[in-house]
Amino acid sequence: MSCPICGQETRKSYRPFCSKRCADLDLANWFNGSYAVPSTEPETPEDAPQETGETPPRPH
């Protein structure tokens, strides 16, 4: 398995990374927004559909 940051061979103590440096770089990418988990929620409340007072259908 290779490190997802630099491509070198991984080390057991830092898996899936090769070093603490690469692990920290990956964490920094999450913190600064380089990585993101997609969402179906609107970004602003104005983009959200208006409440109708009806309860949404429940899955079966």
C-alpha positions as MATLAB code, in Angstrom:
seq = 'MSCPICGQETRKSYRPFCSKRCADLDLANWFNGSYAVPSTEPETPEDAPQETGETPPRPH';
ca = [
       0.000    0.000    0.000;
       1.314    3.458   -0.817;
       0.825    6.745    1.009;
      -2.080    8.762   -0.483;
      -0.126   12.015   -0.021;
       3.357   11.256   -1.395;
       3.136    7.732   -2.834;
       5.893    6.193   -0.669;
       5.484    2.858    1.106;
       3.340    3.135    4.253;
       4.612    2.527    7.771;
       2.599    0.505   10.246;
       2.605    3.242   12.906;
       1.190    5.878   10.504;
      -0.972    3.740    8.226;
      -2.360    4.622    5.693;
       0.401    7.251    5.563;
       4.178    6.916    5.496;
       4.946    9.507    8.165;
       3.500   11.912   10.689;
       4.171   14.720    8.203;
       1.900   13.161    5.549;
      -0.766   12.383    8.159;
      -0.657   16.025    9.311;
      -0.853   17.289    5.713;
      -3.949   15.170    5.161;
      -5.559   16.520    8.334;
      -4.721   20.083    7.259;
      -6.474   19.432    3.928;
      -9.653   18.539    5.840;
      -9.358   21.612    8.066;
      -8.813   24.095    5.226;
     -11.681   22.708    3.138;
      -9.660   21.028    0.390;
     -11.578   17.860    1.140;
     -15.322   17.937    1.590;
     -18.117   15.445    1.990;
     -20.927   16.183   -0.493;
     -24.234   17.260    0.972;
     -27.774   17.492   -0.337;
     -28.604   20.291    2.104;
     -28.917   23.833    0.688;
     -25.989   26.121    1.476;
     -28.158   28.955    2.799;
     -31.557   28.996    4.505;
     -32.925   31.103    1.629;
     -32.266   28.196   -0.767;
     -34.175   25.745    1.431;
     -37.744   24.816    0.466;
     -40.384   26.566    2.535;
     -42.036   24.649    5.371;
     -45.591   23.618    4.507;
     -46.520   22.218    7.892;
     -47.022   18.779    6.377;
     -44.953   15.914    7.627;
     -42.716   14.345    4.998;
     -43.563   10.810    3.898;
     -41.812    8.141    5.929;
     -39.893    5.359    4.213;
     -41.387    1.898    4.470;
];
